[in-house]
């Protein structure tokens, strides 16, 4: 699976996990298995680190409780 990730993330710490939406999510319950890859601030040029989720084909997934716009904004927001 590691060879399907973006090159910069292939050596990052990771773990296989099951992610799911909150029990009260208005759009209904959703769950998926993912490889969670942990980025630290140093690997992002000092920006906030975080966890990115990937499916078995290496496609990045957005956690069910995050809107795509908020996900992109969080990843690009400098740490205070």
PDB file of N, CA, C and O in Angstrom:
ATOM      1  N   UNK A   1       0.821  -1.195   0.000  1.00  0.00           N
ATOM      2  CA  UNK A   1       0.000   0.000   0.000  1.00  0.00           C
ATOM      3  C   UNK A   1       0.864   1.258   0.000  1.00  0.00           C
ATOM      4  O   UNK A   1       0.512   2.253  -0.634  1.00  0.00           O
ATOM      5  N   UNK A   2       2.005   1.219   0.715  1.00  0.00           N
ATOM      6  CA  UNK A   2       2.848   2.402   0.816  1.00  0.00           C
ATOM      7  C   UNK A   2       3.260   2.985  -0.513  1.00  0.00           C
ATOM      8  O   UNK A   2       3.413   4.201  -0.632  1.00  0.00           O
ATOM      9  N   UNK A   3       3.445   2.137  -1.529  1.00  0.00           N
ATOM     10  CA  UNK A   3       3.848   2.647  -2.833  1.00  0.00           C
ATOM     11  C   UNK A   3       2.719   3.375  -3.543  1.00  0.00           C
ATOM     12  O   UNK A   3       2.956   4.008  -4.572  1.00  0.00           O
ATOM     13  N   UNK A   4       1.518   3.306  -3.033  1.00  0.00           N
ATOM     14  CA  UNK A   4       0.373   4.006  -3.629  1.00  0.00           C
ATOM     15  C   UNK A   4       0.149   5.384  -3.015  1.00  0.00           C
ATOM     16  O   UNK A   4      -0.680   6.159  -3.492  1.00  0.00           O
ATOM     17  N   UNK A   5       0.894   5.682  -1.956  1.00  0.00           N
ATOM     18  CA  UNK A   5       0.773   6.985  -1.292  1.00  0.00           C
ATOM     19  C   UNK A   5       1.619   8.020  -2.017  1.00  0.00           C
ATOM     20  O   UNK A   5       2.533   7.664  -2.761  1.00  0.00           O
ATOM     21  N   UNK A   6       1.318   9.319  -1.805  1.00  0.00           N
ATOM     22  CA  UNK A   6       2.200  10.356  -2.335  1.00  0.00           C
ATOM     23  C   UNK A   6       3.621  10.123  -1.813  1.00  0.00           C
ATOM     24  O   UNK A   6       3.800   9.718  -0.664  1.00  0.00           O
ATOM     25  N   UNK A   7       4.610  10.373  -2.635  1.00  0.00           N
ATOM     26  CA  UNK A   7       6.006  10.089  -2.300  1.00  0.00           C
ATOM     27  C   UNK A   7       6.425  10.680  -0.956  1.00  0.00           C
ATOM     28  O   UNK A   7       7.157  10.033  -0.207  1.00  0.00           O
ATOM     29  N   UNK A   8       5.985  11.878  -0.639  1.00  0.00           N
ATOM     30  CA  UNK A   8       6.387  12.535   0.604  1.00  0.00           C
ATOM     31  C   UNK A   8       5.838  11.845   1.845  1.00  0.00           C
ATOM     32  O   UNK A   8       6.327  12.090   2.948  1.00  0.00           O
ATOM     33  N   UNK A   9       4.838  10.990   1.691  1.00  0.00           N
ATOM     34  CA  UNK A   9       4.209  10.346   2.853  1.00  0.00           C
ATOM     35  C   UNK A   9       4.573   8.880   3.018  1.00  0.00           C
ATOM     36  O   UNK A   9       4.144   8.252   3.985  1.00  0.00           O
ATOM     37  N   UNK A  10       5.337   8.327   2.119  1.00  0.00           N
ATOM     38  CA  UNK A  10       5.599   6.883   2.128  1.00  0.00           C
ATOM     39  C   UNK A  10       6.339   6.400   3.368  1.00  0.00           C
ATOM     40  O   UNK A  10       6.190   5.240   3.751  1.00  0.00           O
ATOM     41  N   UNK A  11       7.122   7.244   3.998  1.00  0.00           N
ATOM     42  CA  UNK A  11       7.872   6.849   5.193  1.00  0.00           C
ATOM     43  C   UNK A  11       7.250   7.393   6.478  1.00  0.00           C
ATOM     44  O   UNK A  11       7.786   7.171   7.564  1.00  0.00           O
ATOM     45  N   UNK A  12       6.134   8.096   6.368  1.00  0.00           N
ATOM     46  CA  UNK A  12       5.497   8.684   7.552  1.00  0.00           C
ATOM     47  C   UNK A  12       4.853   7.599   8.413  1.00  0.00           C
ATOM     48  O   UNK A  12       4.441   6.563   7.892  1.00  0.00           O
ATOM     49  N   UNK A  13       4.762   7.825   9.726  1.00  0.00           N
ATOM     50  CA  UNK A  13       4.083   6.860  10.585  1.00  0.00           C
ATOM     51  C   UNK A  13       2.631   6.694  10.138  1.00  0.00           C
ATOM     52  O   UNK A  13       1.983   7.664   9.743  1.00  0.00           O
ATOM     53  N   UNK A  14       2.126   5.468  10.201  1.00  0.00           N
ATOM     54  CA  UNK A  14       0.748   5.232   9.764  1.00  0.00           C
ATOM     55  C   UNK A  14       0.150   4.060  10.522  1.00  0.00           C
ATOM     56  O   UNK A  14       0.864   3.286  11.160  1.00  0.00           O
ATOM     57  N   UNK A  15      -1.170   3.941  10.446  1.00  0.00           N
ATOM     58  CA  UNK A  15      -1.881   2.827  11.062  1.00  0.00           C
ATOM     59  C   UNK A  15      -3.187   2.597  10.311  1.00  0.00           C
ATOM     60  O   UNK A  15      -3.791   3.532   9.787  1.00  0.00           O
ATOM     61  N   UNK A  16      -3.611   1.335  10.269  1.00  0.00           N
ATOM     62  CA  UNK A  16      -4.882   0.987   9.651  1.00  0.00           C
ATOM     63  C   UNK A  16      -5.963   1.175  10.699  1.00  0.00           C
ATOM     64  O   UNK A  16      -5.807   0.757  11.846  1.00  0.00           O
ATOM     65  N   UNK A  17      -7.061   1.807  10.300  1.00  0.00           N
ATOM     66  CA  UNK A  17      -8.133   2.084  11.253  1.00  0.00           C
ATOM     67  C   UNK A  17      -9.481   2.110  10.558  1.00  0.00           C
ATOM     68  O   UNK A  17      -9.551   2.151   9.329  1.00  0.00           O
ATOM     69  N   UNK A  18     -10.541   2.085  11.332  1.00  0.00           N
ATOM     70  CA  UNK A  18     -11.895   2.253  10.820  1.00  0.00           C
ATOM     71  C   UNK A  18     -12.390   3.600  11.310  1.00  0.00           C
ATOM     72  O   UNK A  18     -12.368   3.879  12.509  1.00  0.00           O
ATOM     73  N   UNK A  19     -12.824   4.415  10.404  1.00  0.00           N
ATOM     74  CA  UNK A  19     -13.356   5.746  10.711  1.00  0.00           C
ATOM     75  C   UNK A  19     -14.858   5.717  10.492  1.00  0.00           C
ATOM     76  O   UNK A  19     -15.355   4.968   9.650  1.00  0.00           O
ATOM     77  N   UNK A  20     -15.583   6.533  11.251  1.00  0.00           N
ATOM     78  CA  UNK A  20     -17.035   6.594  11.072  1.00  0.00           C
ATOM     79  C   UNK A  20     -17.556   7.971  11.447  1.00  0.00           C
ATOM     80  O   UNK A  20     -16.896   8.737  12.150  1.00  0.00           O
ATOM     81  N   UNK A  21     -18.752   8.264  10.964  1.00  0.00           N
ATOM     82  CA  UNK A  21     -19.386   9.534  11.275  1.00  0.00           C
ATOM     83  C   UNK A  21     -19.898   9.527  12.711  1.00  0.00           C
ATOM     84  O   UNK A  21     -19.991   8.470  13.336  1.00  0.00           O
ATOM     85  N   UNK A  22     -20.227  10.700  13.230  1.00  0.00           N
ATOM     86  CA  UNK A  22     -20.807  10.799  14.561  1.00  0.00           C
ATOM     87  C   UNK A  22     -22.198  10.178  14.565  1.00  0.00           C
ATOM     88  O   UNK A  22     -22.859  10.119  13.528  1.00  0.00           O
ATOM     89  N   UNK A  23     -22.634   9.720  15.717  1.00  0.00           N
ATOM     90  CA  UNK A  23     -23.938   9.065  15.809  1.00  0.00           C
ATOM     91  C   UNK A  23     -25.082   9.991  15.442  1.00  0.00           C
ATOM     92  O   UNK A  23     -26.128   9.519  14.999  1.00  0.00           O
ATOM     93  N   UNK A  24     -24.914  11.305  15.614  1.00  0.00           N
ATOM     94  CA  UNK A  24     -26.001  12.243  15.329  1.00  0.00           C
ATOM     95  C   UNK A  24     -25.821  12.987  14.002  1.00  0.00           C
ATOM     96  O   UNK A  24     -26.467  14.011  13.782  1.00  0.00           O
ATOM     97  N   UNK A  25     -24.961  12.494  13.127  1.00  0.00           N
ATOM     98  CA  UNK A  25     -24.736  13.119  11.830  1.00  0.00           C
ATOM     99  C   UNK A  25     -26.044  13.127  11.035  1.00  0.00           C
ATOM    100  O   UNK A  25     -26.676  12.087  10.854  1.00  0.00           O
ATOM    101  N   UNK A  26     -26.436  14.298  10.568  1.00  0.00           N
ATOM    102  CA  UNK A  26     -27.703  14.449   9.845  1.00  0.00           C
ATOM    103  C   UNK A  26     -27.745  13.685   8.533  1.00  0.00           C
ATOM    104  O   UNK A  26     -28.831  13.355   8.057  1.00  0.00           O
ATOM    105  N   UNK A  27     -26.609  13.396   7.941  1.00  0.00           N
ATOM    106  CA  UNK A  27     -26.590  12.704   6.651  1.00  0.00           C
ATOM    107  C   UNK A  27     -26.587  11.185   6.795  1.00  0.00           C
ATOM    108  O   UNK A  27     -26.503  10.470   5.796  1.00  0.00           O
ATOM    109  N   UNK A  28     -26.676  10.689   8.020  1.00  0.00           N
ATOM    110  CA  UNK A  28     -26.718   9.254   8.242  1.00  0.00           C
ATOM    111  C   UNK A  28     -25.350   8.681   8.573  1.00  0.00           C
ATOM    112  O   UNK A  28     -24.322   9.329   8.375  1.00  0.00           O
ATOM    113  N   UNK A  29     -25.357   7.467   9.076  1.00  0.00           N
ATOM    114  CA  UNK A  29     -24.122   6.813   9.497  1.00  0.00           C
ATOM    115  C   UNK A  29     -23.284   6.395   8.287  1.00  0.00           C
ATOM    116  O   UNK A  29     -23.809   5.837   7.324  1.00  0.00           O
ATOM    117  N   UNK A  30     -21.997   6.663   8.342  1.00  0.00           N
ATOM    118  CA  UNK A  30     -21.047   6.241   7.312  1.00  0.00           C
ATOM    119  C   UNK A  30     -19.796   5.730   8.001  1.00  0.00           C
ATOM    120  O   UNK A  30     -19.391   6.254   9.039  1.00  0.00           O
ATOM    121  N   UNK A  31     -19.186   4.710   7.426  1.00  0.00           N
ATOM    122  CA  UNK A  31     -17.946   4.159   7.965  1.00  0.00           C
ATOM    123  C   UNK A  31     -17.044   3.730   6.812  1.00  0.00           C
ATOM    124  O   UNK A  31     -17.526   3.376   5.736  1.00  0.00           O
ATOM    125  N   UNK A  32     -15.723   3.765   7.046  1.00  0.00           N
ATOM    126  CA  UNK A  32     -14.771   3.287   6.045  1.00  0.00           C
ATOM    127  C   UNK A  32     -13.475   2.887   6.730  1.00  0.00           C
ATOM    128  O   UNK A  32     -13.113   3.429   7.774  1.00  0.00           O
ATOM    129  N   UNK A  33     -12.795   1.943   6.135  1.00  0.00           N
ATOM    130  CA  UNK A  33     -11.473   1.565   6.580  1.00  0.00           C
ATOM    131  C   UNK A  33     -10.463   2.471   5.893  1.00  0.00           C
ATOM    132  O   UNK A  33     -10.652   2.846   4.737  1.00  0.00           O
ATOM    133  N   UNK A  34      -9.404   2.821   6.587  1.00  0.00           N
ATOM    134  CA  UNK A  34      -8.400   3.683   5.959  1.00  0.00           C
ATOM    135  C   UNK A  34      -7.020   3.430   6.547  1.00  0.00           C
ATOM    136  O   UNK A  34      -6.869   2.864   7.630  1.00  0.00           O
ATOM    137  N   UNK A  35      -6.026   3.869   5.796  1.00  0.00           N
ATOM    138  CA  UNK A  35      -4.671   3.957   6.301  1.00  0.00           C
ATOM    139  C   UNK A  35      -4.516   5.398   6.753  1.00  0.00           C
ATOM    140  O   UNK A  35      -4.544   6.311   5.929  1.00  0.00           O
ATOM    141  N   UNK A  36      -4.355   5.612   8.039  1.00  0.00           N
ATOM    142  CA  UNK A  36      -4.168   6.954   8.575  1.00  0.00           C
ATOM    143  C   UNK A  36      -2.677   7.257   8.595  1.00  0.00           C
ATOM    144  O   UNK A  36      -1.900   6.554   9.241  1.00  0.00           O
ATOM    145  N   UNK A  37      -2.288   8.293   7.893  1.00  0.00           N
ATOM    146  CA  UNK A  37      -0.888   8.699   7.797  1.00  0.00           C
ATOM    147  C   UNK A  37      -0.727   9.975   8.607  1.00  0.00           C
ATOM    148  O   UNK A  37      -1.459  10.945   8.410  1.00  0.00           O
ATOM    149  N   UNK A  38       0.232   9.967   9.515  1.00  0.00           N
ATOM    150  CA  UNK A  38       0.431  11.089  10.432  1.00  0.00           C
ATOM    151  C   UNK A  38       1.555  11.994   9.927  1.00  0.00           C
ATOM    152  O   UNK A  38       2.697  11.562   9.769  1.00  0.00           O
ATOM    153  N   UNK A  39       1.211  13.241   9.683  1.00  0.00           N
ATOM    154  CA  UNK A  39       2.190  14.242   9.250  1.00  0.00           C
ATOM    155  C   UNK A  39       2.561  15.108  10.443  1.00  0.00           C
ATOM    156  O   UNK A  39       1.694  15.498  11.225  1.00  0.00           O
ATOM    157  N   UNK A  40       3.829  15.405  10.584  1.00  0.00           N
ATOM    158  CA  UNK A  40       4.218  16.340  11.628  1.00  0.00           C
ATOM    159  C   UNK A  40       4.426  17.715  11.014  1.00  0.00           C
ATOM    160  O   UNK A  40       4.503  17.855   9.794  1.00  0.00           O
ATOM    161  N   UNK A  41       4.516  18.727  11.865  1.00  0.00           N
ATOM    162  CA  UNK A  41       4.654  20.098  11.383  1.00  0.00           C
ATOM    163  C   UNK A  41       5.924  20.280  10.554  1.00  0.00           C
ATOM    164  O   UNK A  41       5.922  21.031   9.578  1.00  0.00           O
ATOM    165  N   UNK A  42       6.996  19.606  10.929  1.00  0.00           N
ATOM    166  CA  UNK A  42       8.264  19.758  10.207  1.00  0.00           C
ATOM    167  C   UNK A  42       8.143  19.300   8.753  1.00  0.00           C
ATOM    168  O   UNK A  42       8.741  19.898   7.859  1.00  0.00           O
ATOM    169  N   UNK A  43       7.371  18.245   8.523  1.00  0.00           N
ATOM    170  CA  UNK A  43       7.233  17.741   7.150  1.00  0.00           C
ATOM    171  C   UNK A  43       6.371  18.651   6.288  1.00  0.00           C
ATOM    172  O   UNK A  43       6.344  18.509   5.065  1.00  0.00           O
ATOM    173  N   UNK A  44       5.668  19.583   6.917  1.00  0.00           N
ATOM    174  CA  UNK A  44       4.822  20.515   6.181  1.00  0.00           C
ATOM    175  C   UNK A  44       5.386  21.929   6.216  1.00  0.00           C
ATOM    176  O   UNK A  44       4.639  22.895   6.063  1.00  0.00           O
ATOM    177  N   UNK A  45       6.667  22.059   6.410  1.00  0.00           N
ATOM    178  CA  UNK A  45       7.288  23.376   6.395  1.00  0.00           C
ATOM    179  C   UNK A  45       6.876  24.263   7.561  1.00  0.00           C
ATOM    180  O   UNK A  45       6.857  25.487   7.430  1.00  0.00           O
ATOM    181  N   UNK A  46       6.546  23.662   8.701  1.00  0.00           N
ATOM    182  CA  UNK A  46       6.163  24.436   9.875  1.00  0.00           C
ATOM    183  C   UNK A  46       4.668  24.627  10.020  1.00  0.00           C
ATOM    184  O   UNK A  46       4.204  25.131  11.043  1.00  0.00           O
ATOM    185  N   UNK A  47       3.898  24.228   9.000  1.00  0.00           N
ATOM    186  CA  UNK A  47       2.446  24.321   9.124  1.00  0.00           C
ATOM    187  C   UNK A  47       1.957  23.233  10.052  1.00  0.00           C
ATOM    188  O   UNK A  47       2.705  22.315  10.388  1.00  0.00           O
ATOM    189  N   UNK A  48       0.736  23.327  10.460  1.00  0.00           N
ATOM    190  CA  UNK A  48       0.139  22.361  11.380  1.00  0.00           C
ATOM    191  C   UNK A  48       0.203  20.939  10.832  1.00  0.00           C
ATOM    192  O   UNK A  48      -0.108  20.710   9.663  1.00  0.00           O
ATOM    193  N   UNK A  49       0.596  20.004  11.652  1.00  0.00           N
ATOM    194  CA  UNK A  49       0.586  18.601  11.265  1.00  0.00           C
ATOM    195  C   UNK A  49      -0.822  18.046  11.381  1.00  0.00           C
ATOM    196  O   UNK A  49      -1.755  18.776  11.716  1.00  0.00           O
ATOM    197  N   UNK A  50      -0.977  16.782  11.112  1.00  0.00           N
ATOM    198  CA  UNK A  50      -2.297  16.189  11.223  1.00  0.00           C
ATOM    199  C   UNK A  50      -2.314  14.784  10.664  1.00  0.00           C
ATOM    200  O   UNK A  50      -1.272  14.199  10.367  1.00  0.00           O
ATOM    201  N   UNK A  51      -3.503  14.260  10.528  1.00  0.00           N
ATOM    202  CA  UNK A  51      -3.693  12.910  10.018  1.00  0.00           C
ATOM    203  C   UNK A  51      -4.448  12.971   8.702  1.00  0.00           C
ATOM    204  O   UNK A  51      -5.461  13.658   8.576  1.00  0.00           O
ATOM    205  N   UNK A  52      -3.936  12.244   7.732  1.00  0.00           N
ATOM    206  CA  UNK A  52      -4.597  12.134   6.434  1.00  0.00           C
ATOM    207  C   UNK A  52      -5.035  10.697   6.253  1.00  0.00           C
ATOM    208  O   UNK A  52      -4.340   9.775   6.681  1.00  0.00           O
ATOM    209  N   UNK A  53      -6.180  10.496   5.625  1.00  0.00           N
ATOM    210  CA  UNK A  53      -6.785   9.179   5.474  1.00  0.00           C
ATOM    211  C   UNK A  53      -6.720   8.759   4.008  1.00  0.00           C
ATOM    212  O   UNK A  53      -7.033   9.552   3.120  1.00  0.00           O
ATOM    213  N   UNK A  54      -6.310   7.496   3.748  1.00  0.00           N
ATOM    214  CA  UNK A  54      -6.193   6.982   2.387  1.00  0.00           C
ATOM    215  C   UNK A  54      -6.883   5.634   2.281  1.00  0.00           C
ATOM    216  O   UNK A  54      -6.849   4.834   3.216  1.00  0.00           O
ATOM    217  N   UNK A  55      -7.523   5.380   1.116  1.00  0.00           N
ATOM    218  CA  UNK A  55      -8.121   4.062   0.903  1.00  0.00           C
ATOM    219  C   UNK A  55      -7.067   3.117   0.326  1.00  0.00           C
ATOM    220  O   UNK A  55      -5.913   3.506   0.145  1.00  0.00           O
ATOM    221  N   UNK A  56      -7.465   1.876   0.037  1.00  0.00           N
ATOM    222  CA  UNK A  56      -6.519   0.851  -0.419  1.00  0.00           C
ATOM    223  C   UNK A  56      -5.858   1.194  -1.743  1.00  0.00           C
ATOM    224  O   UNK A  56      -4.783   0.674  -2.040  1.00  0.00           O
ATOM    225  N   UNK A  57      -6.472   2.058  -2.549  1.00  0.00           N
ATOM    226  CA  UNK A  57      -5.872   2.431  -3.833  1.00  0.00           C
ATOM    227  C   UNK A  57      -4.970   3.661  -3.711  1.00  0.00           C
ATOM    228  O   UNK A  57      -4.367   4.089  -4.695  1.00  0.00           O
ATOM    229  N   UNK A  58      -4.876   4.231  -2.502  1.00  0.00           N
ATOM    230  CA  UNK A  58      -4.034   5.405  -2.302  1.00  0.00           C
ATOM    231  C   UNK A  58      -4.766   6.721  -2.504  1.00  0.00           C
ATOM    232  O   UNK A  58      -4.141   7.782  -2.497  1.00  0.00           O
ATOM    233  N   UNK A  59      -6.086   6.671  -2.685  1.00  0.00           N
ATOM    234  CA  UNK A  59      -6.890   7.884  -2.862  1.00  0.00           C
ATOM    235  C   UNK A  59      -7.167   8.489  -1.493  1.00  0.00           C
ATOM    236  O   UNK A  59      -7.568   7.784  -0.568  1.00  0.00           O
ATOM    237  N   UNK A  60      -6.954   9.799  -1.363  1.00  0.00           N
ATOM    238  CA  UNK A  60      -7.189  10.455  -0.081  1.00  0.00           C
ATOM    239  C   UNK A  60      -8.681  10.580   0.186  1.00  0.00           C
ATOM    240  O   UNK A  60      -9.465  10.918  -0.701  1.00  0.00           O
ATOM    241  N   UNK A  61      -9.053  10.299   1.429  1.00  0.00           N
ATOM    242  CA  UNK A  61     -10.443  10.361   1.863  1.00  0.00           C
ATOM    243  C   UNK A  61     -10.599  11.477   2.881  1.00  0.00           C
ATOM    244  O   UNK A  61      -9.661  11.797   3.611  1.00  0.00           O
ATOM    245  N   UNK A  62     -11.778  12.063   2.929  1.00  0.00           N
ATOM    246  CA  UNK A  62     -12.090  13.078   3.926  1.00  0.00           C
ATOM    247  C   UNK A  62     -12.972  12.417   4.978  1.00  0.00           C
ATOM    248  O   UNK A  62     -13.960  11.762   4.646  1.00  0.00           O
ATOM    249  N   UNK A  63     -12.615  12.589   6.236  1.00  0.00           N
ATOM    250  CA  UNK A  63     -13.389  12.017   7.330  1.00  0.00           C
ATOM    251  C   UNK A  63     -14.853  12.425   7.178  1.00  0.00           C
ATOM    252  O   UNK A  63     -15.130  13.563   6.798  1.00  0.00           O
ATOM    253  N   UNK A  64     -15.797  11.527   7.466  1.00  0.00           N
ATOM    254  CA  UNK A  64     -17.217  11.825   7.275  1.00  0.00           C
ATOM    255  C   UNK A  64     -17.709  13.079   7.974  1.00  0.00           C
ATOM    256  O   UNK A  64     -18.653  13.700   7.485  1.00  0.00           O
ATOM    257  N   UNK A  65     -17.122  13.482   9.086  1.00  0.00           N
ATOM    258  CA  UNK A  65     -17.586  14.661   9.794  1.00  0.00           C
ATOM    259  C   UNK A  65     -16.854  15.938   9.416  1.00  0.00           C
ATOM    260  O   UNK A  65     -17.019  16.969  10.067  1.00  0.00           O
ATOM    261  N   UNK A  66     -16.060  15.873   8.383  1.00  0.00           N
ATOM    262  CA  UNK A  66     -15.370  17.083   7.915  1.00  0.00           C
ATOM    263  C   UNK A  66     -15.869  17.436   6.527  1.00  0.00           C
ATOM    264  O   UNK A  66     -15.985  16.578   5.652  1.00  0.00           O
ATOM    265  N   UNK A  67     -16.153  18.672   6.349  1.00  0.00           N
ATOM    266  CA  UNK A  67     -16.517  19.147   5.022  1.00  0.00           C
ATOM    267  C   UNK A  67     -15.222  19.313   4.240  1.00  0.00           C
ATOM    268  O   UNK A  67     -14.188  19.638   4.823  1.00  0.00           O
ATOM    269  N   UNK A  68     -15.263  19.100   2.951  1.00  0.00           N
ATOM    270  CA  UNK A  68     -14.055  19.186   2.124  1.00  0.00           C
ATOM    271  C   UNK A  68     -13.381  20.541   2.263  1.00  0.00           C
ATOM    272  O   UNK A  68     -12.153  20.616   2.310  1.00  0.00           O
ATOM    273  N   UNK A  69     -14.173  21.629   2.331  1.00  0.00           N
ATOM    274  CA  UNK A  69     -13.597  22.980   2.431  1.00  0.00           C
ATOM    275  C   UNK A  69     -12.847  23.146   3.753  1.00  0.00           C
ATOM    276  O   UNK A  69     -11.754  23.711   3.782  1.00  0.00           O
ATOM    277  N   UNK A  70     -13.436  22.654   4.847  1.00  0.00           N
ATOM    278  CA  UNK A  70     -12.799  22.777   6.157  1.00  0.00           C
ATOM    279  C   UNK A  70     -11.534  21.934   6.211  1.00  0.00           C
ATOM    280  O   UNK A  70     -10.545  22.340   6.820  1.00  0.00           O
ATOM    281  N   UNK A  71     -11.556  20.758   5.580  1.00  0.00           N
ATOM    282  CA  UNK A  71     -10.395  19.878   5.552  1.00  0.00           C
ATOM    283  C   UNK A  71      -9.220  20.567   4.863  1.00  0.00           C
ATOM    284  O   UNK A  71      -8.105  20.550   5.385  1.00  0.00           O
ATOM    285  N   UNK A  72      -9.454  21.171   3.703  1.00  0.00           N
ATOM    286  CA  UNK A  72      -8.399  21.865   2.965  1.00  0.00           C
ATOM    287  C   UNK A  72      -7.881  23.057   3.759  1.00  0.00           C
ATOM    288  O   UNK A  72      -6.674  23.297   3.802  1.00  0.00           O
ATOM    289  N   UNK A  73      -8.778  23.799   4.382  1.00  0.00           N
ATOM    290  CA  UNK A  73      -8.376  24.973   5.135  1.00  0.00           C
ATOM    291  C   UNK A  73      -7.539  24.570   6.346  1.00  0.00           C
ATOM    292  O   UNK A  73      -6.545  25.230   6.649  1.00  0.00           O
ATOM    293  N   UNK A  74      -7.921  23.497   7.046  1.00  0.00           N
ATOM    294  CA  UNK A  74      -7.182  23.050   8.229  1.00  0.00           C
ATOM    295  C   UNK A  74      -5.754  22.682   7.858  1.00  0.00           C
ATOM    296  O   UNK A  74      -4.813  23.036   8.570  1.00  0.00           O
ATOM    297  N   UNK A  75      -5.589  21.978   6.754  1.00  0.00           N
ATOM    298  CA  UNK A  75      -4.254  21.508   6.366  1.00  0.00           C
ATOM    299  C   UNK A  75      -3.338  22.660   5.991  1.00  0.00           C
ATOM    300  O   UNK A  75      -2.119  22.539   6.113  1.00  0.00           O
ATOM    301  N   UNK A  76      -3.896  23.771   5.540  1.00  0.00           N
ATOM    302  CA  UNK A  76      -3.080  24.890   5.084  1.00  0.00           C
ATOM    303  C   UNK A  76      -3.000  26.042   6.071  1.00  0.00           C
ATOM    304  O   UNK A  76      -2.439  27.091   5.758  1.00  0.00           O
ATOM    305  N   UNK A  77      -3.552  25.855   7.251  1.00  0.00           N
ATOM    306  CA  UNK A  77      -3.542  26.912   8.245  1.00  0.00           C
ATOM    307  C   UNK A  77      -2.273  26.841   9.080  1.00  0.00           C
ATOM    308  O   UNK A  77      -1.991  25.809   9.689  1.00  0.00           O
ATOM    309  N   UNK A  78      -1.494  27.938   9.118  1.00  0.00           N
ATOM    310  CA  UNK A  78      -0.282  27.923   9.940  1.00  0.00           C
ATOM    311  C   UNK A  78      -0.614  27.739  11.413  1.00  0.00           C
ATOM    312  O   UNK A  78      -1.662  28.190  11.876  1.00  0.00           O
ATOM    313  N   UNK A  79       0.250  27.096  12.133  1.00  0.00           N
ATOM    314  CA  UNK A  79       0.052  26.927  13.577  1.00  0.00           C
ATOM    315  C   UNK A  79       0.327  28.248  14.261  1.00  0.00           C
ATOM    316  O   UNK A  79       1.323  28.908  13.964  1.00  0.00           O
ATOM    317  N   UNK A  80      -0.563  28.649  15.194  1.00  0.00           N
ATOM    318  CA  UNK A  80      -0.366  29.940  15.898  1.00  0.00           C
ATOM    319  C   UNK A  80       0.843  29.919  16.805  1.00  0.00           C
ATOM    320  O   UNK A  80       1.141  30.917  17.460  1.00  0.00           O
TER     321      UNK A  80
END
